[in-house]
Amino acid sequence: MTRSLLAATTILLIACGGRDESSQGAPKAPVQAATPSGPALTGAGATFPYPIYSKWFDDYAQKTGVKINYQAIGSGGGIRQLTEGTVDFGASDAPMSDEEMSKVSVPVLHFPTVIGAVAVTYNLPSVQQSLKFTPDVLADIFLGKITKWNDPRIAKINPGVSLPSTDVLVVHRSDGSGTTFIFTDYLSRVSSAWKNGPGNAKAVDWPVGLGGKGNAGVAGQIKQTPGSIGYVELAYANENHLPVGELQNQAGKFLKPSLEGATAAASGVAQHLPNNTDFRVAIVNAPGENAYPISSFTWLLVYQQMKDATKAKELLDFVKWALTEGEKETKALDYAPLPENMVQLELKQLEKVTYPGKM
């Protein structure tokens, strides 16, 4: 996979449960010593978009001198810090619920930034072919109902593949995670047993498996553990050279996670947004022959009313830059860019953010 790893350093704080996300199997972030033009912006949240955000923050620091300190602590942590008012913005792969937004002192606006794909990845050294998974088989693996890799149900959809008789070891997120929200949203849509059992949330009671902190923690566990299977954002699977499964979509087609599949899943969503202003929409298990089934937007969470005018202007300028210039960098880092009609709606939405002195 091609990655832009600049030699300079990013002004980016990566704190994932006390560990440096970049040292735990995450795509490496460049570091840049920029000349500050004002107070640093602070944000926290999702690890799912960390590879692209780290590059954006670095590029923007070089271009403008604006520092953005970001803690990749998971979507749940980002929402918590936004609610507590300890950051200037949050980031989440799961849109905030109405209940969560009611706990914040001011309204929160959601801005999709990129489209990503959650990959099902595994560690089976003896298997060279890409494994296929139907929705019911995948759900039953994570429910603990399928416990051996050579189970007849896995073998049936993978004819000709010599599957080992080893145990299936599930790896999942241990922290509150937007990636978990996306993955369990998918499982809840395709499996009534999952919907009525663990359900859909940023953190669930997993029936089986081991936990890893952040996308990088899960990728690291899988890479080190033969027989394991888990879910990570596509960039982390590619960075760690992990195989990815082919998932059967609504049309019955088996697809690997890809930019094209994520784009197909998001196709036409801008025309169906509530009042063209609420961007809290899901594209999981989307219809369409080429739609990859576990695709999602990831969001920046911005206070609609900001108290610091300088920070507000700097944040708004960054978001505008990210939605226009930054989008050009998405494909190189395994993300799909937003549809242009959605970008235009978001730029208009940015005008709703207020701050002292704004006319």
C-alpha positions in Angstrom: 0.0 0.0 0.0 1.3 3.5 -0.8 1.6 5.7 2.2 2.9 9.3 2.4 5.3 9.1 5.3 6.9 12.5 5.5 10.2 12.9 7.2 9.0 15.8 9.4 7.1 15.2 12.7 3.3 15.9 13.2 2.0 18.0 16.0 -0.2 15.2 17.0 -0.6 13.7 20.4 -1.6 10.1 20.1 -2.8 8.8 23.4 -4.7 5.5 23.2 -5.1 4.2 26.7 -1.7 5.5 27.6 -0.1 3.9 24.5 1.2 5.6 21.4 -1.2 4.5 18.7 1.6 4.8 16.1 3.7 2.3 17.9 1.0 -0.3 18.1 0.5 -1.2 14.4 -1.1 2.0 13.3 -0.1 3.7 10.0 2.8 5.9 10.9 2.2 9.6 11.3 4.6 12.2 10.0 5.7 14.9 12.5 6.0 18.6 11.6 7.4 21.4 13.8 5.2 24.3 12.6 5.5 27.9 13.6 2.3 28.5 15.7 0.0 31.2 14.4 -2.3 31.1 17.5 -3.5 28.8 20.3 -3.3 25.1 19.4 -6.6 23.4 18.7 -7.3 20.3 20.7 -9.4 17.3 19.6 -10.0 13.7 20.6 -11.8 10.7 19.4 -11.9 8.0 16.7 -8.9 5.9 15.7 -10.7 4.8 12.5 -9.7 8.0 10.6 -6.3 8.5 12.4 -4.2 7.8 9.3 -5.9 10.5 7.2 -6.3 13.0 10.1 -2.6 12.7 11.0 -1.7 13.6 7.5 -4.2 16.5 7.3 -3.0 18.0 10.6 0.6 17.8 9.5 -0.1 19.3 6.0 -2.3 22.0 7.5 0.4 22.9 10.1 3.0 23.2 7.4 0.6 25.4 5.3 -0.7 27.7 8.0 1.3 27.1 11.2 -1.9 26.1 13.0 -1.3 23.3 15.5 -3.9 20.6 16.0 -3.3 18.3 19.0 -5.4 15.2 18.6 -5.8 12.2 21.0 -6.8 9.0 19.3 -8.7 7.5 22.2 -11.7 6.0 20.5 -15.0 7.5 19.6 -16.5 7.0 23.0 -13.6 8.9 24.6 -14.0 11.7 22.0 -17.7 12.1 22.7 -17.0 12.1 26.5 -14.3 14.8 26.2 -16.6 16.9 24.0 -19.4 16.6 26.5 -17.1 17.6 29.3 -15.9 20.6 27.3 -12.2 19.7 27.5 -11.5 19.8 23.7 -12.3 22.1 20.9 -13.7 19.4 18.7 -14.5 15.7 18.8 -14.2 12.9 16.3 -16.4 9.8 16.1 -17.2 6.9 13.7 -20.6 6.6 15.4 -22.9 9.6 15.2 -24.0 11.0 18.6 -27.5 10.0 19.6 -30.1 12.5 20.6 -29.6 11.5 24.2 -25.8 12.0 24.0 -26.3 15.4 22.4 -28.7 16.5 25.1 -25.9 16.2 27.6 -23.7 18.8 25.9 -24.1 22.4 27.0 -24.5 23.6 23.4 -25.7 22.0 20.1 -23.2 19.8 18.3 -22.9 19.7 14.5 -21.7 16.6 12.7 -19.4 16.9 9.7 -18.6 13.7 7.7 -15.0 13.9 6.6 -14.3 10.7 4.6 -15.8 7.3 3.9 -14.1 4.3 5.2 -14.4 0.5 5.2 -14.2 -1.9 8.1 -12.3 -5.0 7.1 -12.8 -8.5 8.5 -9.2 -9.7 8.9 -7.7 -13.0 10.2 -4.5 -14.9 10.8 -4.4 -18.3 9.1 -0.8 -18.9 7.9 -1.7 -22.1 6.0 -4.5 -20.4 4.0 -3.3 -18.5 1.0 -6.7 -17.8 -0.6 -8.9 -14.9 0.5 -11.7 -16.3 2.6 -15.4 -15.6 1.9 -18.0 -14.9 4.6 -21.7 -14.8 4.4 -23.6 -12.5 6.9 -24.9 -15.4 8.9 -21.6 -17.2 9.1 -19.8 -14.0 10.2 -22.4 -13.3 12.9 -22.2 -16.8 14.2 -18.4 -16.6 14.4 -18.6 -13.5 16.6 -21.5 -15.0 18.6 -19.2 -18.0 19.4 -21.5 -20.5 17.6 -18.8 -21.4 15.1 -15.7 -22.4 16.9 -13.5 -24.2 14.4 -12.0 -22.9 11.2 -12.9 -26.0 9.3 -16.6 -25.8 10.3 -18.8 -27.1 7.5 -20.5 -23.7 7.1 -17.2 -21.9 6.4 -16.0 -24.8 4.2 -19.2 -24.7 2.1 -18.7 -21.0 1.0 -15.0 -21.6 0.5 -14.8 -24.7 -1.8 -11.3 -25.9 -2.5 -9.8 -24.1 0.4 -7.9 -26.4 2.9 -9.1 -25.0 6.2 -7.2 -25.9 9.4 -9.0 -27.6 12.3 -7.7 -24.9 14.8 -10.0 -22.9 17.1 -11.4 -19.6 16.0 -10.2 -16.9 18.3 -12.3 -13.7 18.1 -10.5 -10.3 18.7 -12.6 -7.2 19.3 -12.3 -3.7 20.7 -11.9 -3.3 24.4 -12.7 0.4 24.4 -15.7 2.4 23.4 -15.3 2.5 19.7 -17.0 3.9 16.6 -15.5 1.0 14.6 -17.4 -1.4 17.0 -20.5 0.7 16.4 -20.2 0.3 12.6 -19.4 -3.4 12.9 -22.2 -4.3 15.4 -24.6 -2.1 13.3 -23.9 -4.4 10.4 -24.3 -7.6 12.5 -27.5 -6.3 13.9 -28.9 -5.6 10.4 -28.0 -9.1 9.1 -28.6 -11.3 12.2 -31.6 -11.3 14.5 -29.6 -13.3 17.0 -27.0 -10.5 17.2 -29.7 -7.8 17.2 -31.5 -9.4 20.1 -28.3 -10.3 21.9 -25.2 -8.1 22.0 -26.9 -5.5 19.9 -25.5 -2.3 18.3 -23.3 0.1 20.4 -19.9 1.6 20.7 -19.2 -1.0 23.4 -21.1 -4.3 23.8 -20.9 -7.4 25.9 -19.0 -9.7 23.6 -20.0 -13.4 23.8 -16.4 -14.5 23.1 -13.0 -13.3 22.3 -10.1 -11.1 23.4 -10.1 -7.3 23.5 -7.6 -4.9 21.9 -7.3 -1.1 22.4 -7.9 0.9 19.3 -7.9 -0.3 15.7 -4.1 -0.7 16.1 -4.5 -2.8 19.2 -6.9 -5.2 17.4 -4.6 -5.4 14.3 -1.7 -6.1 16.6 -3.5 -8.9 18.4 -4.5 -10.5 15.1 -1.0 -10.2 13.6 0.5 -12.0 16.7 -2.2 -14.7 17.1 -2.7 -17.6 14.6 -6.3 -18.6 14.3 -7.6 -15.2 15.2 -10.2 -13.1 13.4 -11.3 -9.5 14.0 -12.4 -6.2 12.5 -10.3 -3.1 11.8 -10.5 -0.1 9.6 -9.0 -1.0 6.2 -5.9 1.2 6.5 -4.8 -0.8 9.6 -5.2 -4.2 7.8 -3.2 -2.9 4.9 -0.5 -1.4 7.1 -0.1 -4.6 9.0 -0.2 -6.8 5.9 -3.2 -8.7 7.1 -5.5 -10.6 4.8 -9.0 -9.3 4.4 -12.1 -11.4 3.9 -14.7 -11.1 1.1 -18.1 -10.3 2.5 -21.4 -11.1 0.8 -23.4 -7.9 0.2 -27.2 -7.5 -0.2 -26.9 -8.3 -3.9 -25.2 -11.6 -3.1 -21.8 -10.6 -4.4 -18.7 -11.3 -2.4 -16.5 -8.2 -2.1 -13.2 -7.2 -0.4 -13.2 -3.8 1.3 -12.3 -1.1 -1.2 -12.6 2.6 -2.0 -14.9 1.7 -4.8 -17.1 -0.4 -2.6 -17.3 2.3 0.1 -18.2 4.9 -2.5 -20.9 2.7 -4.0 -22.4 2.3 -0.5 -22.6 6.1 0.0 -23.9 6.8 -3.5 -26.9 9.0 -3.4 -27.0 9.6 0.3 -26.8 13.4 0.0 -30.3 13.4 -1.6 -31.8 11.6 1.4 -30.4 13.6 4.3 -33.0 14.9 6.7 -33.6 18.5 5.8 -30.2 18.4 4.1 -28.7 19.4 7.5 -28.5 16.3 9.7 -25.5 14.3 8.6 -26.0 11.4 11.1 -26.7 8.8 8.4 -25.6 5.2 8.1 -24.5 3.4 4.9 -24.0 0.0 6.5 -25.4 -3.0 4.5 -26.3 -0.6 1.7 -28.1 -1.9 -1.4 -26.2 -2.1 -4.7 -24.3 -4.8 -6.6 -20.9 -3.1 -5.8 -21.6 -1.7 -2.3 -19.2 -3.0 0.3 -21.5 -3.9 3.3 -19.4 -2.5 6.2 -18.8 1.0 5.0 -19.3 4.2 7.0 -18.7 7.9 7.2 -16.6 9.2 10.0 -17.5 12.6 11.6 -15.9 15.6 13.2 -18.0 16.9 16.0 -18.1 20.7 16.3 -19.8 22.9 18.9 -22.4 25.1 17.1 -21.5 27.9 19.6 -17.8 28.4 20.3 -16.6 30.7 23.1 -13.1 31.5 21.7 -13.3 33.5 18.5 -9.7 32.8 17.5 -10.0 29.1 17.9 -13.4 29.1 16.2 -12.0 30.8 13.1 -9.0 28.4 13.0 -11.2 25.3 13.4 -13.6 26.5 10.7 -10.8 27.3 8.3 -9.3 23.9 8.9 -12.6 22.1 8.3 -13.1 24.0 5.0 -9.6 23.1 3.9 -10.1 19.4 4.9 -13.4 19.2 2.9 -11.8 20.7 -0.2 -8.0 20.4 -0.4 -7.7 17.6 2.2 -10.2 15.3 0.3 -7.6 15.0 -2.5 -5.4 12.9 -0.1 -8.0 10.3 0.9 -7.4 7.6 -1.7 -3.7 7.3 -1.0 -4.6 6.4 2.6 -7.4 3.9 1.8 -10.4 6.2 2.3 -13.0 7.3 -0.2 -13.7 11.0 -0.7 -17.1 12.5 0.0 -19.5 13.1 -2.9 -19.2 16.7 -4.1 -22.8 17.5 -3.4 -22.3 16.5 0.3 -19.2 18.7 0.5 -21.2 21.7 -0.6 -24.0 20.9 2.0 -21.3 20.7 4.7 -19.7 24.0 3.7 -23.1 25.6 4.0 -23.6 24.0 7.4 -20.3 25.5 8.7 -21.9 28.9 8.4 -24.1 27.9 11.4 -21.2 27.9 13.8 -21.2 31.1 15.9 -18.5 32.7 18.1 -18.0 36.1 19.8 -17.9 38.9 17.3 -19.3 37.0 14.4 -21.6 39.2 12.4 
